[in-house]
């Protein structure tokens, strides 16, 4: 029995999802699943796609603002001394307040 080593490796699946998304930022979750299945033989569900790159509705809404958001994110990360964990901590704290 042949098995795909990526089948249960969620971190690699998330990287594949991001790769497909970066290639086609307007792709729906269904299209992303289709590309992953056809190109890599990997099946993913919508929950993993949402965890990796966010909800489709939000991705589309932010599409035109993405360049500005990325610039702000880089500046914020610089403020946190490029410590991603600290940056996430403060973002979660800000959301909760």
LINZIJO-V449256 format. One record per backbone hydrogen bond with DSSP energy under -1.0 kcal/mol. NH is the residue of the N-H (numbers start at 1). CO is the residue of the C=O. Records with the same first field share a line. If there is no record, write none. Layout:
NH=CO + CO
//
This chain:
7=4
10=8
13=9
14=10
15=11
16=12
17=13
18=14
19=15
20=16
21=17
22=18
23=19
24=20
27=24
32=28
33=29
34=30
35=31
36=32
37=33
38=34
39=35
40=36
42=36
49=45
50=46
51=47
52=48
53=49
54=50
59=55
60=56
61=57
62=58
69=65
70=66
71=67
72=68
73=69
74=70
75=71
76=72
77=73
78=74
79=75
80=76
81=78
82=77
83=80
87=83
88=84
89=85
90=86
91=87
92=88
93=89
94=90
95=91
96=92
97=93
//
